[in-house]
Amino acid sequence: MGPNLPKFIDALKKALGPDEVITAREDLLCYSYDATPDLPRVVPVAVVTPSATAEVQEVVRLAGRYGVPVYPRGAGTNLSGGSIPTVPGLVLSTLKMNRILEVDPDNLLAVVQPGVVIDRLNETVAPHGLTYPPDPGTVATATIGGSVAECSGGLRGLKYGVTRDYVMGLEVVLADGRVARFGGRTVKNVTAYDLVRLFTGSEGTLGIITEATVRLIPAPAARKTLLAAFSTLTGAGDAVRLIVRSRVVPATLEIMDRVTIETVESYARAGLPVGAEAVLLIEVDGVPEAVEREAETVAGIVRRCGGELRTAADDHEREQLWAARRAALPALARVSPTTILEDATVPRSRLTDMLLALHGIAEEYDLTIGTFGHAGDGNLHPTILTDARDQEEMERVRLAVGAIFRAALSLGGTLTGEHGIGLAKKRFLPLEMGEEGVWVVRAIKRALDPRDLLNPGKLIPAAPAAGADGEVDPG
């Protein structure tokens, strides 16, 4: 522990109270992990659990005074290493900032603190006939603050969009401890730069979110869920492309490949068609008449592409199917000691190409890869089943991960559709953005956090060596 750290911890205890500052090493170990494997682990020097914006301000000011890095953290479910320390520092947990401050049905919005769990928000607004659509796979534990910081997606992204589409306003504690508010309660707002969007998806590197105003929508009146099984990956990919082309926009359009189907069925016993090369799980929602018409259109396309169709008979069967889809990652994680989950995303018209590329990568590197994801978004989750103790295999895994990202980019895709860059993918950022684009990201970070104290080591790869004048030129 450095010479200033004991004084820093004493100052934290005076500011927050000793019960809000965690320093026992066995407790701190938990905060050196999130849900991302195969990353270096650094144990924080302390964890703080503030309950109010003013306390977050005081923590950030003290961290600045003593030069201690701050790592904001929600539920720790992220899959990019976004909330783990890279050098010894302070983890700031927002889980105690968990109040729903307001539900405003007249303006279709809610005001919440960052520690509010998404499922709890939806339970609160449901009596008003409203819903908050973003639903990451860990919706039962994921918090609004973490979801906004990562700009998470989810199963309903095809029709309803992702987190940034529902963030109307933010309160943020900046790197120097000042509080700034952006956006607000109006549907239209084009005042100055769109700073709400800048901080949404900034992964804790520019400021700490302490309050969010989020948009709500009316809950759909009806829905129908269909399961389509295909004997080829091409048939499933073609069905996705034709459904999108038909101008039907399902609420969800999910895919699982054969490895995933067999693993999930063994785990969840949901009645999935073992032996199929791929299944699509499709849900249409809206007014009853439109739901019936769209379901018929989808069914026709599935049959034209060689798929076998099953429709959920009731809510119980529907919940079984969705539970099976949400079980994809935990089921795959039981197969091997280490699970490497990625989220390379391609244009929907190139989905079949990406599915076939993943199959080829698995063969080339002699790895087991189960693929599932949000087919309607082109957002796939190739999941490599491996063992971090096998160094030779892990070398092949790392090469395969690079091949996955390069394949996605070659198809006009992106490194991440919803997990963020974090620590896990930052070395690949220049492949997508170019050095000029990365220079802009660095410039924004430098302007808002010149001492690099907020979530250092995340998102932004190290800058190339500076020239004689000390400046790095992107060209």
C-alpha positions as CSV (number, residue, x, y, z in Angstrom):
1,M,0.0,0.0,0.0
2,G,1.5,3.3,-1.1
3,P,2.3,6.1,1.4
4,N,-0.8,8.1,0.7
5,L,-3.3,5.2,0.6
6,P,-3.8,4.8,4.4
7,K,-4.6,8.6,4.6
8,F,-6.9,8.2,1.7
9,I,-8.8,5.4,3.2
10,D,-9.1,7.2,6.5
11,A,-10.5,10.2,4.6
12,L,-13.0,8.0,2.9
13,K,-14.2,6.5,6.2
14,K,-14.6,10.0,7.7
15,A,-16.6,11.1,4.6
16,L,-18.9,8.1,4.2
17,G,-18.7,6.3,7.5
18,P,-16.6,3.2,8.2
19,D,-19.4,0.8,7.2
20,E,-19.4,2.1,3.6
21,V,-15.7,1.5,3.0
22,I,-14.6,-2.2,2.4
23,T,-11.0,-3.0,3.0
24,A,-10.8,-6.7,4.1
25,R,-8.8,-8.5,1.4
26,E,-11.1,-11.5,1.2
27,D,-14.0,-9.1,0.3
28,L,-11.8,-7.1,-2.1
29,L,-11.0,-10.2,-4.1
30,C,-14.6,-10.3,-5.4
31,Y,-14.2,-6.9,-7.0
32,S,-11.2,-8.0,-9.1
33,Y,-13.7,-10.0,-11.2
34,D,-16.6,-9.3,-13.4
35,A,-18.2,-11.9,-15.8
36,T,-15.3,-11.8,-18.2
37,P,-12.7,-14.6,-18.2
38,D,-9.1,-14.6,-19.3
39,L,-8.2,-11.1,-18.0
40,P,-5.5,-10.0,-15.6
41,R,-6.7,-9.6,-12.0
42,V,-5.8,-6.6,-9.8
43,V,-7.3,-6.4,-6.3
44,P,-8.6,-2.9,-5.4
45,V,-7.3,-1.1,-2.3
46,A,-10.8,-0.4,-1.1
47,V,-14.5,-0.5,-2.2
48,V,-16.9,2.3,-1.4
49,T,-20.7,2.0,-1.4
50,P,-22.1,5.6,-1.6
51,S,-25.9,6.2,-1.3
52,A,-26.2,9.7,-2.8
53,T,-24.7,11.9,-5.5
54,A,-23.1,14.2,-2.9
55,E,-21.2,11.2,-1.5
56,V,-20.0,10.2,-5.0
57,Q,-18.8,13.8,-5.4
58,E,-16.8,13.6,-2.2
59,V,-15.3,10.2,-3.1
60,V,-14.2,11.5,-6.5
61,R,-12.7,14.7,-5.0
62,L,-10.8,12.6,-2.4
63,A,-9.5,10.3,-5.1
64,G,-8.3,13.3,-7.1
65,R,-6.6,14.7,-4.1
66,Y,-4.7,11.5,-3.4
67,G,-4.3,10.5,-7.1
68,V,-6.2,7.2,-6.7
69,P,-7.9,5.7,-9.7
70,V,-11.7,5.1,-9.4
71,Y,-13.5,2.1,-11.0
72,P,-17.3,2.6,-11.2
73,R,-19.2,-0.7,-10.8
74,G,-22.8,-1.8,-11.0
75,A,-23.7,-5.5,-10.6
76,G,-20.5,-6.6,-12.3
77,T,-22.3,-8.7,-14.9
78,N,-20.6,-7.0,-17.9
79,L,-18.6,-9.1,-20.4
80,S,-15.8,-6.9,-21.4
81,G,-13.7,-6.4,-18.2
82,G,-15.3,-3.0,-17.9
83,S,-15.5,-2.8,-14.1
84,I,-12.4,-4.5,-12.9
85,P,-9.2,-2.6,-11.7
86,T,-6.2,-2.5,-14.0
87,V,-4.0,-0.9,-11.4
88,P,-4.6,-0.8,-7.6
89,G,-7.4,1.8,-7.0
90,L,-10.8,2.3,-5.6
91,V,-14.0,0.5,-6.7
92,L,-17.1,2.7,-6.4
93,S,-20.1,0.5,-6.2
94,T,-23.5,2.1,-7.0
95,L,-25.6,-0.8,-5.8
96,K,-26.9,1.2,-2.7
97,M,-28.1,4.0,-5.0
98,N,-31.1,2.0,-5.9
99,R,-34.1,4.3,-5.6
100,I,-36.8,4.8,-8.2
101,L,-37.2,8.5,-7.8
102,E,-40.2,9.1,-10.0
103,V,-42.5,7.3,-12.4
104,D,-44.3,9.8,-14.7
105,P,-47.0,8.1,-16.8
106,D,-48.1,11.5,-18.3
107,N,-44.6,12.0,-19.9
108,L,-43.8,8.2,-20.3
109,L,-40.6,8.4,-18.3
110,A,-39.0,7.3,-15.0
111,V,-36.2,8.9,-13.0
112,V,-33.9,6.4,-11.3
113,Q,-30.7,6.1,-9.5
114,P,-28.0,3.9,-11.1
115,G,-28.3,0.9,-8.8
116,V,-31.9,0.2,-9.8
117,V,-32.2,-3.3,-11.3
118,I,-33.9,-3.3,-14.7
119,D,-36.4,-6.1,-13.7
120,R,-37.4,-4.1,-10.7
121,L,-38.0,-1.0,-12.8
122,N,-40.3,-3.0,-15.1
123,E,-42.2,-4.4,-12.2
124,T,-42.7,-0.9,-10.9
125,V,-44.0,0.6,-14.1
126,A,-46.1,-2.5,-15.2
127,P,-49.2,-1.4,-13.2
128,H,-49.2,1.8,-15.4
129,G,-49.3,-0.4,-18.5
130,L,-45.8,0.7,-19.3
131,T,-42.4,-1.0,-19.9
132,Y,-38.7,-0.2,-20.2
133,P,-37.7,-2.3,-23.3
134,P,-33.9,-2.8,-23.0
135,D,-33.4,-6.3,-21.6
136,P,-29.8,-7.5,-21.3
137,G,-29.4,-11.3,-20.7
138,T,-28.8,-10.6,-17.0
139,V,-31.9,-8.4,-16.8
140,A,-32.7,-9.9,-13.3
141,T,-29.5,-8.5,-11.9
142,A,-28.2,-5.8,-14.3
143,T,-28.5,-2.2,-13.1
144,I,-29.6,0.8,-15.0
145,G,-26.2,2.6,-14.3
146,G,-24.2,-0.3,-15.7
147,S,-26.5,-0.7,-18.6
148,V,-26.3,2.9,-19.5
149,A,-22.5,3.0,-19.1
150,E,-22.2,0.0,-21.4
151,C,-25.1,0.9,-23.7
152,S,-26.3,-2.7,-23.4
153,G,-28.7,-4.3,-25.8
154,G,-30.8,-7.4,-25.3
155,L,-33.3,-9.7,-26.8
156,R,-35.8,-6.9,-27.9
157,G,-33.2,-4.8,-29.7
158,L,-34.5,-5.5,-33.2
159,K,-37.8,-3.8,-32.7
160,Y,-37.3,-1.6,-29.7
161,G,-33.6,-0.6,-29.9
162,V,-30.9,-0.5,-27.3
163,T,-30.3,1.5,-24.1
164,R,-29.2,4.7,-25.8
165,D,-32.7,4.9,-27.4
166,Y,-34.3,5.2,-24.0
167,V,-31.9,7.5,-22.1
168,M,-33.4,11.0,-22.0
169,G,-31.3,12.7,-19.4
170,L,-28.3,12.0,-17.1
171,E,-26.8,13.3,-14.0
172,V,-23.0,12.7,-14.0
173,V,-20.2,13.3,-11.5
174,L,-17.2,14.5,-13.5
175,A,-13.6,13.6,-12.9
176,D,-13.0,16.7,-10.8
177,G,-16.1,16.1,-8.6
178,R,-18.5,18.5,-10.2
179,V,-22.0,17.5,-11.1
180,A,-23.3,18.0,-14.6
181,R,-26.8,17.4,-16.0
182,F,-27.6,16.6,-19.6
183,G,-30.8,16.2,-21.5
184,G,-34.1,16.1,-19.5
185,R,-37.8,15.2,-19.7
186,T,-38.6,16.5,-23.2
187,V,-39.1,14.2,-26.2
188,K,-37.1,16.7,-28.4
189,N,-33.8,18.2,-27.3
190,V,-31.1,19.4,-29.6
191,T,-29.4,21.8,-27.3
192,A,-25.6,21.9,-28.0
193,Y,-23.7,18.6,-28.3
194,D,-25.6,15.4,-27.6
195,L,-23.8,14.8,-24.3
196,V,-26.4,12.2,-23.1
197,R,-25.3,10.0,-25.9
198,L,-21.6,10.7,-25.3
199,F,-21.9,9.5,-21.7
200,T,-24.2,6.6,-22.7
201,G,-21.7,3.8,-23.6
202,S,-18.7,5.7,-22.2
203,E,-18.0,2.7,-19.9
204,G,-17.2,4.8,-16.8
205,T,-14.2,6.5,-18.5
206,L,-15.7,10.1,-18.6
207,G,-17.9,10.4,-15.6
208,I,-19.9,8.4,-13.0
209,I,-23.7,8.2,-13.7
210,T,-25.7,9.1,-10.6
211,E,-29.2,9.5,-12.0
212,A,-30.9,8.6,-15.3
213,T,-34.2,9.8,-16.8
214,V,-35.4,6.9,-19.0
215,R,-38.1,6.7,-21.6
216,L,-41.0,4.2,-21.1
217,I,-43.4,2.9,-23.7
218,P,-46.8,1.2,-23.6
219,A,-46.6,-2.5,-23.0
220,P,-47.8,-4.5,-26.1
221,A,-51.4,-5.7,-26.0
222,A,-50.7,-9.1,-27.6
223,R,-47.7,-11.3,-28.6
224,K,-47.1,-14.7,-30.3
225,T,-43.9,-16.8,-29.9
226,L,-42.7,-19.2,-32.6
227,L,-39.8,-21.7,-32.6
228,A,-38.4,-22.6,-36.0
229,A,-35.9,-25.5,-36.5
230,F,-33.6,-25.8,-39.5
231,S,-31.4,-28.5,-40.8
232,T,-28.8,-26.0,-42.1
233,L,-27.3,-22.8,-40.9
234,T,-27.9,-21.3,-44.4
235,G,-31.7,-22.0,-44.0
236,A,-31.8,-20.2,-40.7
237,G,-29.8,-17.3,-42.0
238,D,-31.9,-17.0,-45.1
239,A,-35.1,-16.9,-43.0
240,V,-33.7,-14.0,-40.9
241,R,-32.9,-12.1,-44.1
242,L,-36.3,-12.7,-45.6
243,I,-38.2,-11.9,-42.4
244,V,-36.5,-8.5,-42.2
245,R,-37.0,-7.9,-46.0
246,S,-40.8,-8.7,-45.5
247,R,-41.1,-5.5,-43.4
248,V,-42.2,-7.6,-40.4
249,V,-40.2,-6.3,-37.4
250,P,-40.4,-9.0,-34.7
251,A,-39.9,-7.9,-31.1
252,T,-37.3,-10.7,-30.9
253,L,-35.5,-12.8,-33.5
254,E,-33.0,-15.1,-31.7
255,I,-30.8,-17.9,-33.0
256,M,-29.1,-20.9,-31.4
257,D,-26.8,-23.2,-33.3
258,R,-26.5,-27.0,-32.8
259,V,-23.9,-26.9,-30.1
260,T,-26.0,-24.5,-28.1
261,I,-29.3,-26.3,-28.7
262,E,-27.9,-29.6,-27.4
263,T,-26.2,-28.0,-24.4
264,V,-29.3,-26.0,-23.4
265,E,-31.7,-28.9,-23.8
266,S,-29.5,-31.0,-21.6
267,Y,-29.5,-28.2,-19.0
268,A,-33.0,-26.9,-19.2
269,R,-35.2,-29.7,-20.7
270,A,-37.3,-27.1,-22.6
271,G,-38.2,-29.3,-25.5
272,L,-35.7,-27.9,-28.0
273,P,-35.3,-29.9,-31.2
274,V,-32.0,-31.7,-30.6
275,G,-30.5,-32.6,-34.0
276,A,-31.4,-29.3,-35.7
277,E,-28.4,-27.3,-37.0
278,A,-30.1,-24.1,-35.8
279,V,-33.3,-22.8,-34.3
280,L,-34.8,-19.3,-34.5
281,L,-36.9,-18.1,-31.6
282,I,-39.3,-15.4,-32.9
283,E,-41.8,-13.2,-31.1
284,V,-44.1,-10.7,-32.7
285,D,-46.1,-8.3,-30.6
286,G,-48.5,-5.3,-30.9
287,V,-52.2,-5.1,-31.4
288,P,-53.9,-8.5,-31.8
289,E,-54.8,-8.2,-35.5
290,A,-51.3,-7.2,-36.5
291,V,-49.7,-9.9,-34.4
292,E,-51.8,-12.6,-36.2
293,R,-50.9,-11.2,-39.6
294,E,-47.2,-10.9,-38.8
295,A,-47.1,-14.4,-37.3
296,E,-48.6,-15.8,-40.5
297,T,-46.0,-14.0,-42.6
298,V,-43.1,-15.3,-40.5
299,A,-44.5,-18.8,-40.6
300,G,-44.7,-18.7,-44.3
301,I,-41.0,-17.6,-44.6
302,V,-39.8,-20.2,-42.2
303,R,-41.5,-23.0,-44.2
304,R,-40.1,-21.6,-47.5
305,C,-36.6,-21.8,-46.0
306,G,-37.1,-25.4,-45.0
307,G,-37.8,-24.8,-41.3
308,E,-40.2,-26.8,-39.1
309,L,-42.4,-24.5,-37.0
310,R,-43.9,-24.7,-33.5
311,T,-46.0,-22.0,-31.9
312,A,-46.1,-21.6,-28.1
313,A,-49.6,-22.6,-27.0
314,D,-49.8,-20.4,-23.9
315,D,-47.8,-18.2,-21.6
316,H,-46.3,-21.1,-19.8
317,E,-44.9,-22.6,-23.0
318,R,-43.7,-19.2,-24.1
319,E,-41.9,-18.7,-20.8
320,Q,-40.3,-22.1,-21.2
321,L,-38.9,-21.2,-24.6
322,W,-37.5,-17.8,-23.4
323,A,-36.1,-19.4,-20.3
324,A,-34.3,-21.8,-22.6
325,R,-32.9,-18.9,-24.7
326,R,-31.7,-17.1,-21.5
327,A,-30.1,-20.3,-20.3
328,A,-27.8,-20.4,-23.3
329,L,-24.8,-18.8,-21.6
330,P,-25.1,-20.6,-18.2
331,A,-25.7,-23.9,-20.0
332,L,-22.6,-23.5,-22.1
333,A,-20.6,-22.4,-19.1
334,R,-21.2,-25.8,-17.5
335,V,-19.5,-27.6,-20.3
336,S,-15.9,-26.4,-19.8
337,P,-14.1,-24.5,-17.0
338,T,-13.7,-21.4,-19.1
339,T,-16.2,-19.7,-21.3
340,I,-15.1,-17.0,-23.7
341,L,-18.2,-15.1,-24.9
342,E,-17.9,-12.5,-27.7
343,D,-20.5,-10.3,-29.5
344,A,-19.2,-9.6,-33.0
345,T,-22.0,-8.0,-35.0
346,V,-22.6,-7.8,-38.8
347,P,-25.2,-6.3,-41.1
348,R,-28.3,-8.6,-41.1
349,S,-27.8,-9.4,-44.8
350,R,-24.4,-11.0,-43.9
351,L,-25.6,-13.1,-41.0
352,T,-25.3,-16.4,-43.0
353,D,-21.8,-15.5,-44.0
354,M,-20.8,-14.8,-40.3
355,L,-22.4,-18.1,-39.1
356,L,-20.4,-20.0,-41.7
357,A,-17.3,-18.1,-40.9
358,L,-17.6,-19.0,-37.2
359,H,-18.1,-22.7,-38.2
360,G,-14.8,-22.4,-40.2
361,I,-13.0,-20.7,-37.4
362,A,-14.0,-23.5,-34.9
363,E,-12.6,-26.1,-37.3
364,E,-9.4,-24.1,-38.1
365,Y,-8.4,-23.6,-34.5
366,D,-9.8,-27.0,-33.3
367,L,-12.2,-25.4,-30.8
368,T,-15.7,-26.0,-29.6
369,I,-17.8,-22.8,-30.4
370,G,-21.5,-22.6,-29.5
371,T,-23.2,-19.6,-31.2
372,F,-26.4,-17.9,-30.1
373,G,-27.6,-14.3,-30.2
374,H,-29.8,-11.7,-31.6
375,A,-30.1,-12.8,-35.2
376,G,-32.4,-9.9,-36.1
377,D,-29.7,-7.4,-35.2
378,G,-26.9,-9.4,-36.8
379,N,-25.5,-9.6,-33.2
380,L,-24.0,-13.0,-32.6
381,H,-22.5,-14.4,-29.4
382,P,-19.9,-17.0,-30.5
383,T,-19.0,-18.8,-27.2
384,I,-15.7,-20.6,-27.0
385,L,-15.7,-23.5,-24.5
386,T,-12.2,-24.0,-23.2
387,D,-10.0,-24.3,-20.1
388,A,-7.8,-21.4,-19.0
389,R,-5.3,-23.9,-17.4
390,D,-4.5,-25.3,-20.9
391,Q,-2.0,-22.7,-22.2
392,E,-1.7,-24.2,-25.6
393,E,-5.4,-24.3,-26.1
394,M,-5.7,-20.7,-24.8
395,E,-3.3,-19.5,-27.4
396,R,-5.5,-21.0,-30.1
397,V,-8.5,-19.4,-28.4
398,R,-6.9,-15.9,-28.5
399,L,-6.1,-16.4,-32.2
400,A,-9.7,-17.5,-32.8
401,V,-11.0,-14.4,-31.1
402,G,-8.9,-12.2,-33.4
403,A,-10.2,-14.2,-36.4
404,I,-13.8,-13.7,-35.2
405,F,-13.4,-9.9,-35.0
406,R,-11.6,-9.7,-38.4
407,A,-14.3,-11.8,-40.0
408,A,-17.0,-9.5,-38.6
409,L,-15.2,-6.3,-39.8
410,S,-14.6,-7.8,-43.2
411,L,-18.3,-8.3,-43.5
412,G,-19.0,-4.6,-42.7
413,G,-19.6,-5.4,-39.0
414,T,-18.4,-4.1,-35.7
415,L,-16.3,-5.4,-32.7
416,T,-19.2,-5.1,-30.3
417,G,-22.9,-4.9,-30.6
418,E,-23.7,-4.6,-26.9
419,H,-20.9,-5.7,-24.5
420,G,-18.6,-2.7,-25.0
421,I,-14.9,-2.5,-25.5
422,G,-13.7,-2.5,-21.9
423,L,-10.4,-4.2,-21.3
424,A,-11.0,-7.2,-23.4
425,K,-11.2,-5.6,-26.9
426,K,-9.4,-2.3,-26.7
427,R,-6.4,-3.7,-28.7
428,F,-8.7,-4.3,-31.6
429,L,-10.2,-0.8,-31.6
430,P,-7.9,0.6,-34.4
431,L,-9.0,-2.2,-36.7
432,E,-12.5,-0.7,-36.7
433,M,-12.0,3.0,-36.1
434,G,-8.5,3.6,-37.6
435,E,-5.9,5.6,-35.8
436,E,-7.7,8.8,-36.6
437,G,-10.9,7.7,-34.9
438,V,-9.0,6.4,-31.9
439,W,-7.2,9.8,-31.7
440,V,-10.6,11.5,-31.4
441,V,-11.6,9.1,-28.5
442,R,-8.3,9.8,-26.7
443,A,-8.9,13.5,-27.1
444,I,-12.3,13.4,-25.5
445,K,-10.9,11.3,-22.6
446,R,-8.0,13.7,-22.2
447,A,-10.4,16.8,-22.1
448,L,-12.8,15.3,-19.5
449,D,-10.4,13.3,-17.4
450,P,-6.9,14.7,-18.0
451,R,-5.3,12.7,-15.1
452,D,-6.9,9.4,-16.3
453,L,-8.4,8.6,-12.9
454,L,-11.8,7.3,-14.1
455,N,-11.7,3.7,-15.1
456,P,-8.2,3.9,-16.5
457,G,-7.0,1.2,-18.9
458,K,-10.4,0.6,-20.4
459,L,-11.8,1.2,-23.9
460,I,-8.8,3.2,-25.3
461,P,-5.6,1.5,-26.4
462,A,-2.3,3.0,-25.4
463,A,-1.3,6.0,-27.5
464,P,1.6,5.8,-29.9
465,A,4.8,7.6,-28.8
466,A,4.5,11.4,-28.8
467,G,6.5,13.5,-31.2
468,A,9.1,16.1,-30.2
469,D,6.4,18.6,-29.3
470,G,4.7,16.1,-27.0
471,E,1.6,15.9,-29.2
472,V,0.4,12.8,-31.0
473,D,-0.8,13.4,-34.5
474,P,-3.3,11.0,-35.9
475,G,-2.0,11.4,-39.4
